[in-house]
Amino acid sequence: MNLLQEIKSPDDIRKLKLPELEQLAFEIRQKILETVANNGGHLAPSLGCVELAIALHYVFESPRDRIIWDVGHQAYAHKLLTGRVERFSSLRTYGGLSGFLKPAESAHDIFGAGHSSTSISAALGITVARDLNHEDHHVIAVIGDGSLTAGLAFEAMNHAGHLKKNLLVVLNDNEMSIAPNVGALSSYLLKIRNDPAYRRFKDDMDYLFNYLPPIGKSMVQRLKDVKNQLKHVVVPGAFFEELGFKYYGPIDGHDLRQLISAVRWIRKAHFPVLLHVNTIKGKGYKVAENNPEIFHGVGRFDIASGKLLSGEDLSYTSVFGRTIVRIAEQNPKVLAITAAMPLGTGLSEFREKFPDRYFDVGICEQHAVTFAAGLAREGFRPVVAIYTSFIQRSYDQIIHDVALQKLPVIFALDRGGLVGQDGPTHHGTFDLSFLRTVPGLVIAVPRNATQLKNLLYTAVGSTEKPFAIRYPRGSAGIRELDTSSEILPVGRGEIVVAGSDFLVIALGRMVENAQQAVASLTAGGKYGTLLNPIFLKPIDEDLLLSEIRKHQKVITVEENTIIGGLGSAVLELMARHGLKADMLTLGVPDEFVQHGTVEELLHELGLDAEGIEKSIRKFIEE
């Protein structure tokens, strides 16, 4: 009998006995493994969270009780337990289930989350709303130890401890975020994991105070003072208790009996509780257990061997990683900083070759930027490698700590534009707009691997300004990276194709699609000019003005929201100089783009070669 197929809602698992729950855990792991092998996804974190998801849904009554999962990397089991078994094979596919929490998808997805460390803040807000509405239900936040490195999580815990509300925080501790965790907090949790004497000490002290005969109030108070002092020495969980949480744990996150018993006990509490659960990332699939960083978020792979089914071309991420290593070999002042994503940002080789010049700050984008600003202030050239959708979190630091002080921090912004199956929380479609408003910040968008390589050399070697280089996810279309390099003139664009009937201004990955569109139109007798600015800021005003004056039809194409990006920059330039021309702006509309392959999404938005050609043809024939 396949138990998983019978699970239509969390109510169904409460009918099962412990051996059946253990069998269900096995079936869930198999389903996750098979689906992610075929579709890609966040494998290792979800495999590690199966028993925890079962225990929470077994004891609590979702969606009446609110279970808030941090990020969603760990929530595939939650999706399977909440009525999505039949659709699970569509995970991360166009029109299918999201890879993250999505309230529009299920009433059990209480709070949408694609970035880390938001669960406790959201849960506390929901808890306060519950009490203001005089409602009676439980609120549970599940957060990973990696997510707990972010300041937002501690801000929320500080507030929750002050309010003393009935809130459960489950710390899912697998010793990793995406890469192995770093910092003092990671060492602290390791101390807790390795200190089995802790629980025995606390239980003994509780017994002493609860069961010994009364010996006078003053003596009892003195003993309690001694207990509280000893707690800081013997009880590692004291840190969380000082924040106002009753600490419970650590417990085995793969022992269903122990988990269910602990959650049942905590369910009766009426104060903030932190349950510390130890889990193994990739549990049940040895390949993922042995390589949790690689299998955190993975593409399609062969289950039997664990071999990734990816192409042989270098990715833009790899081009960045290899180039920055070459630059660092030549320049000892070059440093690299990542926010818990060395593999995802291409810094693994840099980490190995230059361990003293590599810094993983944890999931702390704000700190990463200001830390880099301090390094730049003292003469170093820090390269901050962060996904474009994550750099949003450090916008204030980019303005105040870097740009205002004119510090030469280099931002390597991976995943620019549409990223595919990760969907709206990860698409990098707003960065060109919000970065363009920052005074003094150079913004460059390479159209190929060669330009990315040369722009990195340019950023390090030719300017003392803060410099952002934005490039896409996926194949760069090359097998090997040549050793040549060129310093590009900052603010200088290029003519890719010359023509007379219309002008196309395209940026980044869109240059190739626009070039294909222009070639198709040329075959039909319509001859267009294709201009690649390379730099969005400072944009090549002389080249743009010269070409706009030659054409009455101007089209901009960008893989960014049309509000505030390339199209806006061109319109502003025309307005300043009193130029008039028919204008068409192609880009991402004012909406959140859902998940699917990049090819599917570009086609949907009319930003593939075919869509660009159709739009231009209609525009020039009007």
Stockholm file with secondary structure:
# STOCKHOLM 1.0

chainA/1-622         MNLLQEIKSPDDIRKLKLPELEQLAFEIRQKILETVANNGGHLAPSLGCVELAIALHYVFESPRDRIIWDVGHQAYAHKLLTGRVERFSSLRTYGGLSGFLKPAESAHDIFGAGHSSTSISAALGITVARDLNHEDHHVIAVIGDGSLTAGLAFEAMNHAGHLKKNLLVVLNDNEMSIAPNVGALSSYLLKIRNDPAYRRFKDDMDYLFNYLPPIGKSMVQRLKDVKNQLKHVVVPGAFFEELGFKYYGPIDGHDLRQLISAVRWIRKAHFPVLLHVNTIKGKGYKVAENNPEIFHGVGRFDIASGKLLSGEDLSYTSVFGRTIVRIAEQNPKVLAITAAMPLGTGLSEFREKFPDRYFDVGICEQHAVTFAAGLAREGFRPVVAIYTSFIQRSYDQIIHDVALQKLPVIFALDRGGLVGQDGPTHHGTFDLSFLRTVPGLVIAVPRNATQLKNLLYTAVGSTEKPFAIRYPRGSAGIRELDTSSEILPVGRGEIVVAGSDFLVIALGRMVENAQQAVASLTAGGKYGTLLNPIFLKPIDEDLLLSEIRKHQKVITVEENTIIGGLGSAVLELMARHGLKADMLTLGVPDEFVQHGTVEELLHELGLDAEGIEKSIRKFIEE
#=GR chainA/1-622 SS CCSGGGCSSHHHHTTCCHHHHHHHHHHHHHHHHHHHHHHCBCHHHHHTTHHHHHHHHHHSCTTTSEEEESTTTTCHHHHHHTTCTTTGGGTTSTTSCCSSBCTTTCTTCCSCBSSSSCHHHHHHHHHHHHHHTTCCCCEEEEEETTGGGSHHHHHHHHHHHHHTCSCEEEEEECSBSSSBCCSHHHHHHHHHHTCTHHHHHHHHHHHHHHHSCCCCHHHHHHHHHHHHHHHHHHCTTHHHHHTTCEEEEEEETTCHHHHHHHHHHHHTCCSCEEEEEECCTTTTCHHHHHCTTTTTSBCSBCTTTCCBCCCSSEEHHHHHHHHHHHHHHHCTTEEEEESSCTTTTTCHHHHHHCGGGEEECCSCHHHHHHHHHHHHHTTCEEEEEEEHHHHGGGHHHIIIIIITTTCCCEEEEESCBCCSTTGGGTCBCSHHHHHHTSTTCEEECCSSHHHHHHHHHHHHHSCCSCEEEECCSSEEEESSCCSCCCCCCTTCCEEEECCSSEEEEECTTHHHHHHHHHHHHHHTTCCEEEEECSEEETCCHHHHHHHHHHCSEEEEEEEEESSSSHHHHHHHHHHHTTCCCEEEEEEECSSCCCCSCHHHHHHHHTCSHHHHHHHHHHHHHC
#=GC SS_cons         CCSGGGCSSHHHHTTCCHHHHHHHHHHHHHHHHHHHHHHCBCHHHHHTTHHHHHHHHHHSCTTTSEEEESTTTTCHHHHHHTTCTTTGGGTTSTTSCCSSBCTTTCTTCCSCBSSSSCHHHHHHHHHHHHHHTTCCCCEEEEEETTGGGSHHHHHHHHHHHHHTCSCEEEEEECSBSSSBCCSHHHHHHHHHHTCTHHHHHHHHHHHHHHHSCCCCHHHHHHHHHHHHHHHHHHCTTHHHHHTTCEEEEEEETTCHHHHHHHHHHHHTCCSCEEEEEECCTTTTCHHHHHCTTTTTSBCSBCTTTCCBCCCSSEEHHHHHHHHHHHHHHHCTTEEEEESSCTTTTTCHHHHHHCGGGEEECCSCHHHHHHHHHHHHHTTCEEEEEEEHHHHGGGHHHIIIIIITTTCCCEEEEESCBCCSTTGGGTCBCSHHHHHHTSTTCEEECCSSHHHHHHHHHHHHHSCCSCEEEECCSSEEEESSCCSCCCCCCTTCCEEEECCSSEEEEECTTHHHHHHHHHHHHHHTTCCEEEEECSEEETCCHHHHHHHHHHCSEEEEEEEEESSSSHHHHHHHHHHHTTCCCEEEEEEECSSCCCCSCHHHHHHHHTCSHHHHHHHHHHHHHC
//
